[in-house]
Amino acid sequence: MQKEVRHFFIEQWGSSQMVVSSGIYDCAELEGFAYMESDQIQGLVTYVLRDKEVEIISLDSLIGNSGIGSRLLLAVEQIGIKHGAVKSVVITTNDNLRALGFYQRRGYRLEQIIHDAVTQAREQKSTIPQVGYDKIPLLDEILLTKKLKEQK
């Protein structure tokens, strides 16, 4: 399955490497869940568990508005709760208005703007484009969080 996951990331993003302010990740090496249809990956989420949080590193669905992304997100939140996480964290870029809406509709709150994070990431991964969705300059990261349960 790891081979298929790596191929999925290369097809969708040109690489399985993800460079964000929280670290540099090989998404094909991370824990995650895949949504399969006809033996093909149609949706994929990867995550990292930390002390009291779960961070979503990537979330992709090839079939928009189908519920795949929502189900994958819920699976990560549930695994986070199972492992004692009290919050879920995700980072997206300033141009990704669709992702910002997706996460906010599911209870995530804007936590922080990390100015020039994408500019800095580009030093590690030169293939990150200068301009993103809707011709928006790709410069910053936005951190969103969701409380998973009360701390005791």
NUTI-957183 format. One line per field, with one value per residue (C-alpha): x, y, z; residue in three letters. Coordinates in steps of 0.001 Angstrom, whole numbers, plus 500000, padded with zeros to 6 digits. Layout:
BEGIN
xx	c(X, ...)
yy	c(Y, ...)
zz	c(Z, ...)
code	c(ALA, ...)
! end
This chain:
BEGIN
xx	c(500000, 502900, 503876, 500338, 500336, 503658, 502344, 499160, 501187, 503452, 500392, 498587, 501457, 504591, 506210, 505366, 507420, 505461, 507274, 505283, 506190, 505687, 508287, 509332, 507395, 507404, 503649, 504091, 505788, 503103, 500123, 496894, 493684, 492781, 489394, 489527, 487220, 487914, 491338, 492250, 492896, 490136, 490904, 493833, 494662, 497942, 498580, 501058, 500155, 501887, 501498, 497995, 497268, 496871, 498116, 496643, 499532, 497598, 493989, 493026, 489821, 489632, 485832, 484672, 481538, 481219, 481796, 485152, 487132, 484699, 484915, 488716, 488855, 486529, 488693, 491747, 489836, 488643, 492146, 493366, 490756, 491623, 495263, 494437, 494624, 492562, 492860, 493261, 495552, 495847, 497939, 496895, 498144, 496741, 495492, 493555, 490147, 488376, 490295, 489712, 485976, 486022, 487725, 485709, 482433, 483636, 484382, 487963, 488902, 491527, 494327, 497352, 498757, 502372, 503705, 506133, 506042, 505570, 508361, 510642, 509400, 510323, 513985, 513665, 511400, 511959, 509030, 506481, 504909, 504991, 501302, 498547, 494821, 492882, 496174, 496777, 500464, 501491, 503189, 501698, 500357, 497189, 496913, 493449, 492537, 489579, 489040, 488417, 487427, 487713, 491009, 490704)
yy	c(500000, 502368, 502223, 503233, 506058, 507405, 507227, 509069, 511956, 512171, 512220, 514893, 517040, 516057, 514660, 512864, 515434, 518041, 521072, 523069, 525125, 522120, 520053, 518243, 515045, 512214, 511691, 508142, 507264, 508726, 507105, 507654, 506423, 505875, 505751, 503149, 502593, 499912, 499314, 502968, 505623, 508229, 509961, 510024, 511630, 511531, 512634, 512847, 512163, 514313, 514542, 516019, 516782, 515196, 517158, 516531, 516731, 516088, 515546, 514892, 513753, 513190, 513329, 516722, 517112, 513339, 513118, 511379, 514251, 514549, 510821, 510850, 513905, 512240, 509096, 511178, 513032, 509704, 508218, 511389, 511058, 507364, 508347, 511110, 514136, 517099, 519026, 518536, 520852, 521510, 523931, 525200, 527946, 531438, 530690, 527542, 529122, 525819, 524110, 527060, 526754, 522963, 522958, 525848, 524154, 521176, 523118, 524248, 527764, 530079, 530097, 531789, 533233, 532209, 534986, 533982, 530304, 529211, 531531, 529820, 526342, 527126, 527254, 523537, 522572, 524756, 523197, 525051, 527543, 531306, 531664, 529372, 528897, 531761, 533499, 534329, 534796, 531780, 533254, 532334, 529391, 529433, 527238, 525955, 524017, 522093, 521093, 517348, 516944, 518580, 518248, 516662)
zz	c(500000, 500702, 497027, 496006, 498560, 497283, 493709, 494778, 496241, 493210, 490923, 492981, 494266, 492348, 495499, 498724, 500656, 502616, 504005, 506561, 509596, 511896, 510011, 506872, 506251, 503770, 503596, 502258, 505569, 507854, 509531, 507652, 506127, 502491, 500806, 498046, 495094, 492466, 494058, 493465, 496113, 495882, 499167, 501564, 504893, 506803, 510351, 513211, 516844, 519434, 523211, 523390, 519745, 516366, 513357, 509938, 507482, 504289, 503254, 499650, 498012, 494279, 494310, 495580, 497704, 498146, 501900, 501485, 503014, 505916, 506693, 506530, 508797, 511308, 511310, 512267, 514984, 516424, 516419, 518128, 520889, 521277, 521870, 524358, 522051, 523174, 519926, 516220, 514274, 510551, 508524, 505119, 502849, 502429, 498907, 499795, 500346, 499729, 502551, 504875, 504312, 504587, 507989, 509424, 508474, 510537, 513705, 513150, 514201, 512765, 515306, 513745, 510546, 510072, 507890, 505123, 506152, 502536, 501420, 503951, 502984, 499383, 500507, 501406, 498497, 495449, 493547, 495695, 493263, 493774, 492922, 494184, 493710, 492110, 491238, 494924, 495852, 497940, 501024, 504386, 506352, 508408, 511479, 512370, 515499, 516853, 520457, 520587, 524232, 527621, 529456, 532873)
code	c(MET, GLN, LYS, GLU, VAL, ARG, HIS, PHE, PHE, ILE, GLU, GLN, TRP, GLY, SER, SER, GLN, MET, VAL, VAL, SER, SER, GLY, ILE, TYR, ASP, CYS, ALA, GLU, LEU, GLU, GLY, PHE, ALA, TYR, MET, GLU, SER, ASP, GLN, ILE, GLN, GLY, LEU, VAL, THR, TYR, VAL, LEU, ARG, ASP, LYS, GLU, VAL, GLU, ILE, ILE, SER, LEU, ASP, SER, LEU, ILE, GLY, ASN, SER, GLY, ILE, GLY, SER, ARG, LEU, LEU, LEU, ALA, VAL, GLU, GLN, ILE, GLY, ILE, LYS, HIS, GLY, ALA, VAL, LYS, SER, VAL, VAL, ILE, THR, THR, ASN, ASP, ASN, LEU, ARG, ALA, LEU, GLY, PHE, TYR, GLN, ARG, ARG, GLY, TYR, ARG, LEU, GLU, GLN, ILE, ILE, HIS, ASP, ALA, VAL, THR, GLN, ALA, ARG, GLU, GLN, LYS, SER, THR, ILE, PRO, GLN, VAL, GLY, TYR, ASP, LYS, ILE, PRO, LEU, LEU, ASP, GLU, ILE, LEU, LEU, THR, LYS, LYS, LEU, LYS, GLU, GLN, LYS)
! end
